Amino acid sequence: MTAPTEQTDPGERRVGEQAKVATAWVFVLAGATFATWASRIPDVRDSLGLAPGQLGLLLLVGSCGSLVGLPLAGWVASRIGTRRTVLLGASLAILGLTGAGLSAGPLHSFWLTAACLFVTLAGIGQWDVAMNIEGAQVEHRLGRHLMPKFHAAFSGGTVGTALLAAGLVAVGVPFALHFAVAAVLLLGCVVLASRAFLPREATVSDSTDEAVGSSPARAWREPRTLLIGLVMLVAAFTEGTANDWISVAFVDGYHLPTWAGVLGFATFLTFMTIGRLVGAAMLDRWGRVPVLRAMLVGAGVGSLLVVFGTPLLAYLGAAIWGFGVSLGFPVGVSAASDEPRHAAARVSVVSTIAYGAFLAGPPALGFLGDHWGVLRALGVVSALLLVALVALPALRPPRTGSAPE
């Protein structure tokens, strides 16, 4: 990682440090928003009376929302700035989350719930790309590995929210009330936290991208960008499968109470957070490719323990799975941002590819769950990780760049 270009100017460096804190908090809040929904999936499933395949369809509709928001996010951020794009995405996500609680709870409407989930994940998609662009700019400005820590902040938000949700489930708080209260608190916090983002002129502009010949259309034709996207797709599938299905798998596969399934989800998220907290030091010492290779193999082993173990081994497997998959997405974002001038286009492209996993994953797992059970269906994770291992060398920095190995 290069030394920060503004290091000689204490004022500019202070702006970077403040933006680092603000970006970390926005990652926390994004994780909390997603986990608010994901932690109550079993309750939504029960309220609507859904079979695994029907739940997969519901999640598929939500994933379609992500794929609408993601490709546009880089373009939107280059025109209105990352802060306004985050606020736009957060507003959509919070509106959709509140609606999903009402439609799946008091209204008991599958299709209205699906429509609200579409809006929720479209907003989260916009939010996700914008905060990653901001994070990449802060990382380059300060000259340090920060992306794993930003994603650790995201995971920390999911862990705390999942543990809170487990307690709310245990005492019988309705998910509609949970979603409504969380929505108000989360949106207010996003507005406050994002005020310290880097000035808009410091972020990658669309005109700069065009000047150097980089645009989303061009990025879609770059082999390295596509291979980075492939690695991120598998990592996102591996992570997203656990987010969407691990609590259901613990409940249905091991006949555990709902709160124990949520704790399985929390275990996965806790160790994913730990992996991201220690990830920067591991990357500094051993480099991107060796670290990711070892960790993705671990994720495969952990997923197999969840599928074929006992309840106790399944919790251990959830921990190993979470730790192993923790760096795939953030390191992919850093790799796509090795050249800051091209970051907006490339982050948008690799994020769109990665979130394709959320389009294919829910219906595929739901279909397999109808035939084999949700727990056994999770076995596909270890097979797909082999694809990512083949494509990993693409994450090495370009020889002309100065990004960290």
Beta strands, then each sheet from edge to edge (+ up, - down):
end
